[in-house]
C-alpha cells in the first residue's frame, strides 16, 4: 500500500502532482517543511498536501525521523499524510499545518484497511 499511496491519492480525482517549478515565481519567502515521524524506514510514505491548490508532493526522509520538502512558500495551509506499511497491517496518520510554523509532529497512527485509507484520501 505504501507504494500504492500515490496511485490511490491521484485516483481520488481531487489531487494532482505539483509541478517542480510551481513556486519558482512565487514572491513569498521560502522555507523547508519538516514533518517529524517516529523514524525513517522502508514502507513509510509521507506526502505534503496543499489544500488551496489541491496538489501533493513527496516529503523525503532524512535523519532522526525528519521528512522534508524544500523551497516551499511560507504561510501555506497544508496537510501531512503518512501511510506506514507494517508487518501487522497498514497504519495512517494525517496532520494539518501552516508552512513556516515549525516542525509538524505528533502524528497519531491508527490501523486502517486499504479501503478506509482510500476513503480518507478521497475526503482530502
Steps between C-alpha positions, in 0.01 A plus 500: 500500500776748580618465142138530388426813707585708194259299288211534744569868559500585132187297436292701743442742214571790735878518532772546242878483512664836548727616222859547619503864387162587656654724766785640290331834428317520835631807684431367850800409716593133460588244761523132576198309625597238759277216614639307794394136490625229738770383262610493139437150370393301196125465465431857615347745252484869597317754285458877521152603384421861413136570583458820297633362173398134548849375426739256660875448519732246658685559823839336529650321799808626668647463844318424822153450353486836322336508158547821301392697195716799406437842346134514604329840536437599861139535618340224288228280652607138472426149615770243563382148422698197615430138404703235680505144367587274793513124543166503679320727250459856379511808723394852408554845652421852380575839649414857400760773499615834364832514319758700692343431841769254603522123501172312462493205736273305733375259237256247645499185292182297480468158344294524182400274218591591144133586438489734800820673385346546153198667662724728705692600188177572315394736780816714483 
